[in-house]
Structure formats: structure tokens, C-alpha cells
Amino acid sequence: MKRLLPALCVLFLSHAAQAIDGVAVEVGNGDYTNTVRAAALWKFEQSWFNEGDWHVTGFWEANVGQWKGRSSVGGNQTITDVGLTPVLRLEQKNPGAFAPYLEGGIGAHFISPTYIYANRKFGSSFQFGDHLGFGMRFGGKQQFDVGYRYQHLSNGGLKAPNQGINIHQLHFSYFFQ
């Protein structure tokens, strides 16, 4: 993990990273764990199913965060989480002042250490992270975004133990326009 953080810094300082379309923060909790994350967002260049008032679009989300265990069983740890997820979103094409959306994504996460407290172990640093969510875009250019996400992370059975974790998250994004 210590080698991964400098590599991420180089990535974010590279020319491609200068084209970031937005930023996001999340706070959450679940399974006796509190989480916080920050993310960079890159919008997809295209959209699908463009007939009618709705379409599917999305963005790449590169995030880094921490989980803090708070279980009474003891052995609580702080986990560092680095992830990359393509997020698909069903949203209105020509929204009014407020625009609802539905979203989902499945991405890759790397965590360290591989347990959050004494009886919740993840088996490997590599984790799949999938989420479903909903929210509302608003602002003069629809640049603000507030939503809820339900996220599950596990290693998909690649290595035992595979206890996984479920997290409820509040998500806030700002797109630069």
C-alpha cells in the first residue's frame, strides 16, 4: 500500500488528471465501521438510450478513503481503501431545477490491512466494490449532486475468509462544468 500512494500522486498530477471533471466526498457507516472517501470524477464522452426524456451516462470515479472499525469485539483497525469504479447513471436529459437519478457501478478496490476488527476479515487486499444509489442534481448548471449509496465490498471468493462489508453512504459531488 505504501508504494501505491506515490503512484496515485503521480497519476493525479499527470496531464490526464488535469482534465478532471469533478470531485466528490462520501461519508458512511455499516457493519460497525465508519467510512470517509474523496474522489476524482471523469465524465464519459457519450450517453446511451437517448430517445425520450432520460438517458444513461456515467463517469469514472477514482477514490481514496479510510474505514474505522468500531466493534465491541475489539481489534479495531483503520483501513486505507483505494478504488476505481465506472459508474452508470440513469438521469434526465433536460432537467429542471432539480434532477433525480439512479446509479450503479462495480469496480476494483485495494485495502490495507485486510481486517477491520477481530471477527471481520477480508482475506485479500483486492476487493470488488459494487453499489446502487439514487440522488438529485441541482444548481444553475446541474453542477451539484447529493445522493445515497448502498455499497458492498468483498473479494468475490478469491481468498478465504471472504466476509465482505456493507456500507450506507451519503455522497456529495461537484462537477466543474
Secondary structure, DSSP 4 states (H G I P E B T S, - for coil): -TTHHHHHHHHHHSTGGGG--EEEEEEEEETTEEEEEEEEEEE-S--B--SSSEEEEEEEEEEEEEEEE--TTS---EEEEEEEEEEEEEEESS--SEEEEEEEEEEEEEEESSEEETTEE-SSSEEEEEEEEEEEEESTTS-EEEEEEEEEEE-TTSSS----EEEEEEEEEEE--
